[in-house]
Amino acid sequence: MVDIAPSILAADFTRLGEAIAAVERGGASIVHVDVMDGHFVPNITVGLPVVRSLARATRLPLDTHLMISEPGRYAEQFVEAGAQMVSVHVEIDPHLHRTLTAIKAKGAQAGIAINPATPLAALEEALAFADFVLLMSVNPGFGGQHFIPTSLDKLRRLRRMIDERGLKTRIEIDGGIDKSNIAEVVAAGAEIIVAGTAVFGQGDAARAVRELLDATVQWV
């Protein structure tokens, strides 16, 4: 099964409730929330209050991507705020096992996020403790970037790494995904597709989600 996870980073924040209702109608199954602190990535976005509000505004699970300097300090608070999925970056958390375990103990799915230039070897020791891996196919910090082509090979290698270990860890991919390449990334092993401008930058978000889903049908 392929899940479409629209990223609210690309939505109109003055009409966020309407935007989420539209992607629900289109068939989205997850709402992706990018949390940035201006330290780990060069941008500042939303925090706990917005996640609390979103949890009241949608029936869809909230997938909170923590691009922050001290994810272990805040991860559990995001679960308490209503996030059902929380991912933290392997590059920034020196106590990754502890953070993943704490997220799970709170009842949420725990994910490891990994940047484009970070080798997959960085995941090896923690992979068994993650429910999903968030593979970044752009450098994190801003929406609307172009897909990094080498991400496809990295995605295939990650799929093999998971399969060879007999794990059920899902693969999420984020960055530059649209109708032109979604089928290819699904064929390579991605199961959760984060899409920002490809959904909210098209005028009709519900239709945009349907079109993305339609493009993946042959691979489901």
Residue frames relative to the residue before (quaternion, step in Angstrom):
aa qw qx qy qz dx dy dz
M 1.0000 0.0000 0.0000 0.0000 0.00 0.00 0.00
V 0.2316 -0.7629 0.5918 0.1185 3.55 -0.99 0.90
D 0.1769 -0.7800 0.5944 0.0836 3.55 -0.88 1.00
I 0.2374 -0.7274 0.6255 0.1528 3.55 -1.04 0.83
A 0.0794 -0.8041 0.5891 -0.0127 3.54 -0.77 1.14
P 0.2024 -0.8038 0.5475 0.1151 3.62 0.04 1.22
S 0.3219 -0.7511 0.5504 0.1710 3.54 -0.95 0.93
I 0.3806 -0.7560 0.4862 0.2175 3.57 -0.60 1.12
L 0.4359 0.6954 -0.4609 0.3375 3.60 1.25 -0.12
A 0.7306 0.4158 -0.2249 0.4927 3.57 1.11 -0.71
A 0.5532 0.6321 -0.3861 0.3812 3.61 1.26 -0.10
D 0.5443 -0.5680 0.5005 0.3615 3.53 -1.37 0.24
F 0.3267 -0.7944 0.4787 0.1820 3.58 -0.33 1.23
T 0.5978 0.5440 -0.3793 0.4503 3.60 1.18 -0.25
R 0.7633 0.2482 -0.1478 0.5779 3.59 1.29 -0.28
L 0.1386 0.8573 -0.4870 0.0932 3.54 1.10 0.73
G 0.6348 0.5365 -0.3344 0.4442 3.58 0.98 -0.79
E 0.6584 0.4985 -0.3023 0.4762 3.57 0.98 -0.86
A 0.6392 0.5385 -0.3266 0.4413 3.57 0.99 -0.84
I 0.6760 0.4814 -0.2946 0.4738 3.58 0.93 -0.86
A 0.6204 0.5305 -0.3433 0.4647 3.59 1.02 -0.74
A 0.6426 0.5331 -0.3231 0.4455 3.58 1.02 -0.77
V 0.6988 0.4499 -0.2976 0.4699 3.60 0.84 -0.85
E 0.5621 0.5639 -0.3875 0.4645 3.58 1.16 -0.47
R 0.6597 0.5037 -0.3049 0.4671 3.59 0.92 -0.91
G 0.6827 0.5106 -0.2840 0.4388 3.56 1.04 -0.76
G 0.6054 -0.5894 0.3505 0.4040 3.58 1.21 -0.29
A 0.3454 0.7207 -0.5230 0.2963 3.58 1.19 0.35
S 0.2407 -0.8007 0.5351 0.1210 3.58 -1.02 0.75
I 0.7545 0.2091 -0.1258 0.6092 3.58 1.34 -0.15
V 0.2143 -0.7296 0.6254 0.1752 3.57 -1.21 0.50
H 0.2432 -0.7941 0.5477 0.1019 3.56 -0.69 1.14
V 0.0931 -0.8024 0.5895 -0.0002 3.56 -0.83 1.07
D 0.1970 -0.7924 0.5707 0.0868 3.56 -0.60 1.16
V 0.1029 -0.7858 0.6096 0.0176 3.56 -0.69 1.15
M 0.0368 0.8113 -0.5769 0.0872 3.59 -0.51 1.22
D 0.2771 -0.8183 0.4931 0.1019 3.53 -0.96 0.94
G 0.5265 -0.6480 0.4119 0.3650 3.60 1.24 -0.03
H 0.6542 0.4656 -0.3130 0.5072 3.59 1.30 0.09
F 0.7379 0.3689 -0.2237 0.5190 3.57 0.63 -1.10
V 0.7674 0.0942 -0.0606 0.6313 3.58 1.14 -0.68
P 0.5194 -0.6822 0.4229 0.2931 3.61 -1.08 0.64
N 0.6340 0.4629 -0.3661 0.4998 3.57 0.71 1.05
I 0.2125 -0.7414 0.6201 0.1437 3.55 -1.28 0.44
T 0.0518 -0.8190 0.5713 0.0108 3.58 -0.78 0.97
V 0.8044 -0.2709 0.2282 0.4770 3.57 -0.72 -1.10
G 0.2276 -0.7776 0.5706 0.1337 3.54 -1.32 0.22
L 0.8498 -0.1989 0.1395 0.4677 3.52 -1.26 -0.51
P 0.6554 0.5229 -0.3546 0.4139 3.68 0.80 -0.78
V 0.6558 0.5015 -0.3167 0.4670 3.59 1.00 -0.79
V 0.6299 0.5217 -0.3380 0.4657 3.60 0.98 -0.76
R 0.6322 0.5228 -0.3336 0.4645 3.60 0.97 -0.79
S 0.6664 0.4996 -0.3003 0.4650 3.58 0.95 -0.86
L 0.6563 0.5141 -0.3115 0.4560 3.58 0.96 -0.87
A 0.6207 0.5564 -0.3424 0.4334 3.58 1.03 -0.76
R 0.6833 0.4548 -0.2832 0.4960 3.58 1.15 -0.55
A 0.7042 0.5075 -0.2506 0.4287 3.56 1.21 -0.54
T 0.7998 0.2189 -0.1161 0.5467 3.60 1.19 -0.30
R 0.4290 -0.6707 0.5451 0.2628 3.52 -1.28 0.53
L 0.5688 0.6146 -0.3792 0.3938 3.59 1.25 -0.29
P 0.5446 -0.6049 0.4555 0.3606 3.59 -1.11 0.57
L 0.3442 -0.7260 0.5625 0.1952 3.55 -1.08 0.80
D 0.1774 -0.7692 0.6119 0.0486 3.52 -0.83 1.13
T 0.0703 -0.8432 0.5327 -0.0136 3.57 -0.17 1.31
H 0.1749 -0.7934 0.5818 0.0376 3.53 -0.58 1.27
L 0.1792 -0.8206 0.5382 0.0698 3.57 -0.32 1.27
M 0.0103 -0.7666 0.6401 -0.0503 3.55 -0.47 1.29
I 0.3961 0.7114 -0.4541 0.3618 3.51 0.64 1.24
S 0.6319 -0.6061 0.3566 0.3257 3.55 -1.20 0.59
E 0.7953 0.1848 -0.1090 0.5670 3.62 1.05 -0.60
P 0.0603 -0.8540 0.5155 0.0370 3.60 0.57 1.10
G 0.6342 0.5541 -0.3410 0.4178 3.58 1.00 -0.72
R 0.6250 0.5553 -0.3245 0.4424 3.54 1.17 -0.55
Y 0.8041 0.3193 -0.1244 0.4857 3.56 1.06 -0.76
A 0.4691 0.7290 -0.4320 0.2487 3.60 1.16 -0.46
E 0.6839 0.4860 -0.2980 0.4552 3.58 0.84 -0.93
Q 0.6177 0.5526 -0.3476 0.4385 3.58 1.07 -0.66
F 0.6397 0.5108 -0.3331 0.4679 3.58 1.07 -0.64
V 0.6057 0.5195 -0.3594 0.4838 3.58 1.08 -0.58
E 0.6550 0.5106 -0.3039 0.4668 3.57 0.93 -0.88
A 0.6581 0.5125 -0.3023 0.4614 3.59 1.14 -0.64
G 0.6980 -0.4917 0.2682 0.4463 3.59 1.23 -0.23
A 0.4870 0.6594 -0.4451 0.3603 3.61 1.22 0.06
Q 0.2579 -0.7739 0.5615 0.1392 3.57 -0.94 0.92
M 0.7391 0.2010 -0.1506 0.6250 3.55 1.34 -0.24
V 0.0133 0.7886 -0.6141 0.0280 3.59 -0.90 0.89
S 0.0614 -0.7996 0.5969 0.0238 3.58 -0.79 1.00
V 0.1281 -0.7757 0.6164 0.0448 3.53 -1.12 0.82
H 0.5150 -0.6850 0.4350 0.2762 3.56 -1.10 0.71
V 0.4928 -0.6629 0.4896 0.2794 3.52 -0.96 0.95
E 0.6387 0.5684 -0.3246 0.4044 3.59 1.10 -0.67
I 0.7846 0.3826 -0.1602 0.4609 3.59 1.09 -0.63
D 0.7187 0.4413 -0.2519 0.4746 3.60 1.14 -0.48
P 0.2476 -0.8013 0.5257 0.1421 3.62 -0.36 1.18
H 0.7282 0.3394 -0.2064 0.5585 3.58 1.29 -0.26
L 0.0189 0.8741 -0.4848 0.0223 3.54 0.93 0.98
H 0.6317 0.5307 -0.3416 0.4502 3.59 0.92 -0.82
R 0.6526 0.5180 -0.3122 0.4564 3.59 0.91 -0.90
T 0.6773 0.4942 -0.2982 0.4563 3.58 0.91 -0.90
L 0.6570 0.5051 -0.3140 0.4633 3.59 0.89 -0.89
T 0.6552 0.5150 -0.3040 0.4616 3.56 0.96 -0.87
A 0.6550 0.5165 -0.3073 0.4581 3.58 1.00 -0.82
I 0.6244 0.5297 -0.3346 0.4664 3.59 1.02 -0.78
K 0.6738 0.4926 -0.2898 0.4683 3.58 0.91 -0.92
A 0.6369 0.5457 -0.3261 0.4361 3.56 0.99 -0.82
K 0.6613 0.4891 -0.2902 0.4891 3.56 1.21 -0.55
G 0.6023 -0.6108 0.3366 0.3884 3.58 1.28 -0.06
A 0.6060 0.5442 -0.3629 0.4527 3.60 1.25 0.20
Q 0.5300 -0.5790 0.4993 0.3669 3.55 -1.33 0.18
A 0.2625 -0.7817 0.5541 0.1142 3.54 -0.96 0.94
G 0.0694 -0.8222 0.5650 -0.0001 3.56 -0.86 0.99
I 0.2982 -0.7048 0.6123 0.1986 3.51 -1.29 0.53
A 0.1810 -0.7662 0.6084 0.0999 3.58 -0.84 1.01
I 0.0725 -0.8060 0.5874 0.0012 3.56 -1.04 0.79
N 0.4271 -0.7340 0.4829 0.2137 3.56 -0.85 1.05
P 0.6981 -0.5093 0.3030 0.4017 3.61 -1.17 0.47
A 0.7652 0.3804 -0.2114 0.4745 3.62 0.89 -0.84
T 0.5416 0.6066 -0.4086 0.4144 3.59 1.28 0.05
P 0.4128 -0.7286 0.4811 0.2593 3.62 -0.69 0.99
L 0.5953 -0.5934 0.4149 0.3485 3.54 -1.15 0.66
A 0.5162 0.6476 -0.4154 0.3763 3.59 1.17 -0.40
A 0.5847 0.5957 -0.3655 0.4119 3.59 1.16 -0.55
L 0.6657 0.5216 -0.2932 0.4459 3.59 1.24 -0.43
E 0.4916 0.7474 -0.4018 0.1957 3.53 1.12 -0.70
E 0.7437 0.4313 -0.2482 0.4463 3.59 0.74 -0.97
A 0.7407 0.4166 -0.2189 0.4795 3.58 1.14 -0.60
L 0.4601 0.7361 -0.4257 0.2555 3.58 1.22 -0.42
A 0.6670 0.5298 -0.3055 0.4257 3.58 0.94 -0.87
F 0.6946 0.4715 -0.2730 0.4697 3.60 1.19 -0.41
A 0.6294 0.5485 -0.3202 0.4477 3.58 1.31 -0.07
D 0.4084 -0.6831 0.5505 0.2518 3.55 -1.15 0.68
F 0.7961 -0.0150 0.0224 0.6046 3.56 1.16 -0.58
V 0.2659 -0.7125 0.6208 0.1903 3.52 -1.34 0.37
L 0.2226 -0.7554 0.6046 0.1194 3.55 -0.93 0.98
L 0.1451 -0.8031 0.5770 0.0334 3.53 -0.35 1.31
M 0.2601 -0.7738 0.5591 0.1447 3.56 -0.60 1.14
S 0.1478 -0.7982 0.5810 0.0584 3.56 -0.79 1.07
V 0.6772 0.2360 -0.2849 0.6361 3.52 1.35 0.57
N 0.5601 -0.5544 0.4648 0.4035 3.56 -1.24 0.18
P 0.4509 -0.7399 0.4247 0.2625 3.59 -0.61 1.10
G 0.5121 0.6447 -0.4819 0.2997 3.52 -1.22 0.62
F 0.8163 0.0542 0.0057 0.5751 3.58 1.02 -0.76
G 0.4297 -0.6813 0.5298 0.2655 3.55 -1.16 0.64
G 0.7343 0.4669 -0.2980 0.3924 3.54 -1.33 0.08
Q 0.4731 0.6766 -0.4480 0.3431 3.60 1.19 0.30
H 0.5328 -0.6285 0.4694 0.3175 3.54 -1.30 0.36
F 0.5868 -0.5954 0.4450 0.3213 3.52 -1.12 0.81
I 0.3449 -0.7204 0.5642 0.2091 3.59 -0.91 0.93
P 0.4428 -0.7538 0.4081 0.2629 3.64 -0.34 1.19
T 0.6435 0.5382 -0.3387 0.4260 3.61 1.00 -0.70
S 0.4840 0.6723 -0.4313 0.3574 3.59 1.27 -0.18
L 0.5933 0.5868 -0.3728 0.4058 3.59 1.09 -0.59
D 0.6677 0.4767 -0.3040 0.4842 3.58 0.90 -0.86
K 0.6376 0.5226 -0.3261 0.4626 3.58 0.99 -0.80
L 0.6273 0.5397 -0.3168 0.4635 3.56 1.06 -0.80
R 0.6591 0.5001 -0.3071 0.4702 3.58 0.92 -0.88
R 0.6668 0.4973 -0.3052 0.4636 3.58 0.95 -0.83
L 0.6236 0.5216 -0.3341 0.4769 3.58 1.09 -0.69
R 0.6250 0.5371 -0.3365 0.4558 3.58 0.99 -0.81
R 0.6627 0.4949 -0.3003 0.4751 3.59 0.97 -0.87
M 0.6281 0.5487 -0.3325 0.4403 3.57 0.98 -0.85
I 0.6748 0.4839 -0.2865 0.4779 3.58 0.94 -0.90
D 0.6824 0.4984 -0.2892 0.4498 3.57 0.86 -0.97
E 0.6578 0.5246 -0.3140 0.4398 3.59 0.94 -0.84
R 0.6958 0.4480 -0.2632 0.4959 3.57 1.17 -0.57
G 0.4419 -0.7210 0.4326 0.3126 3.56 1.31 -0.05
L 0.4112 0.7243 -0.4548 0.3154 3.58 1.18 0.57
K 0.3853 -0.7063 0.5448 0.2362 3.54 -1.28 0.40
T 0.2906 0.7883 -0.4894 0.2338 3.57 1.29 0.32
R 0.3057 -0.7600 0.5472 0.1720 3.57 -0.79 1.02
I 0.3205 -0.7335 0.5666 0.1956 3.56 -1.23 0.48
E 0.1139 -0.7559 0.6440 0.0302 3.51 -0.90 1.07
I 0.0953 -0.7933 0.5985 0.0581 3.59 -1.03 0.71
D 0.0628 -0.8149 0.5745 -0.0440 3.54 -0.96 0.95
G 0.7216 0.4453 -0.3438 0.4034 3.52 -0.82 1.07
G 0.8722 -0.0207 -0.0109 0.4885 3.56 -0.52 1.19
I 0.4414 0.6857 -0.4688 0.3393 3.59 1.17 0.46
D 0.1420 0.7688 -0.6132 0.1131 3.56 -0.92 0.95
K 0.7789 -0.3463 0.2308 0.4692 3.59 -1.26 -0.19
S 0.6479 0.5611 -0.3219 0.4022 3.58 1.09 -0.64
N 0.8246 0.2218 -0.1023 0.5103 3.60 1.07 -0.54
I 0.4420 0.7264 -0.4525 0.2686 3.62 1.22 -0.12
A 0.6344 0.5293 -0.3482 0.4429 3.61 0.96 -0.75
E 0.6561 0.5292 -0.3066 0.4421 3.55 1.01 -0.83
V 0.6858 0.4652 -0.3013 0.4716 3.60 0.94 -0.80
V 0.6144 0.5222 -0.3511 0.4759 3.60 1.11 -0.58
A 0.6436 0.5177 -0.3174 0.4658 3.58 0.99 -0.82
A 0.6700 0.5030 -0.2895 0.4629 3.58 1.12 -0.65
G 0.7132 -0.4867 0.2488 0.4388 3.59 1.24 -0.16
A 0.5020 0.6527 -0.4380 0.3607 3.61 1.20 -0.03
E 0.1918 -0.8043 0.5574 0.0746 3.56 -1.02 0.88
I 0.7424 0.2318 -0.1556 0.6090 3.57 1.23 -0.48
I 0.1295 -0.8194 0.5581 0.0191 3.56 -0.60 1.18
V 0.1953 -0.7616 0.6093 0.1030 3.54 -0.66 1.14
A 0.0481 0.7935 -0.6031 0.0659 3.58 -0.85 0.98
G 0.1704 -0.8076 0.5608 0.0654 3.56 -0.77 1.05
T 0.7962 0.2577 -0.1416 0.5288 3.58 0.17 -1.26
A 0.5972 0.5703 -0.3665 0.4287 3.61 1.13 -0.53
V 0.7027 0.3908 -0.2502 0.5394 3.58 1.27 -0.33
F 0.8136 0.3054 -0.1436 0.4734 3.56 0.54 -1.17
G 0.6666 0.4923 -0.3175 0.4609 3.58 1.23 -0.14
Q 0.6043 0.6080 -0.3281 0.3968 3.57 1.28 0.17
G 0.6059 -0.5797 0.3581 0.4107 3.60 1.23 0.09
D 0.7910 0.0922 -0.0211 0.6044 3.58 0.82 -1.01
A 0.2622 -0.8184 0.4919 0.1396 3.57 -0.03 1.30
A 0.6278 0.5390 -0.3466 0.4418 3.60 0.98 -0.75
R 0.6711 0.4806 -0.2981 0.4794 3.57 0.89 -0.89
A 0.6298 0.5483 -0.3367 0.4352 3.59 0.97 -0.81
V 0.6459 0.4984 -0.3223 0.4801 3.60 0.99 -0.78
R 0.6461 0.5232 -0.3238 0.4516 3.60 0.91 -0.88
E 0.6667 0.5052 -0.3048 0.4553 3.57 0.96 -0.84
L 0.6252 0.5178 -0.3361 0.4776 3.58 1.05 -0.67
L 0.6555 0.5037 -0.3080 0.4709 3.56 0.95 -0.87
D 0.6359 0.5371 -0.3248 0.4490 3.57 0.95 -0.85
A 0.6624 0.5252 -0.3000 0.4421 3.56 1.04 -0.82
T 0.6988 0.4567 -0.2728 0.4782 3.59 1.21 -0.37
V 0.4185 0.7620 -0.4404 0.2239 3.60 1.23 -0.32
Q 0.6778 0.5159 -0.3103 0.4221 3.59 0.87 -0.89
W 0.7177 0.4436 -0.2555 0.4720 3.58 1.20 -0.42
V 0.5256 0.6584 -0.4111 0.3481 3.61 1.24 -0.26
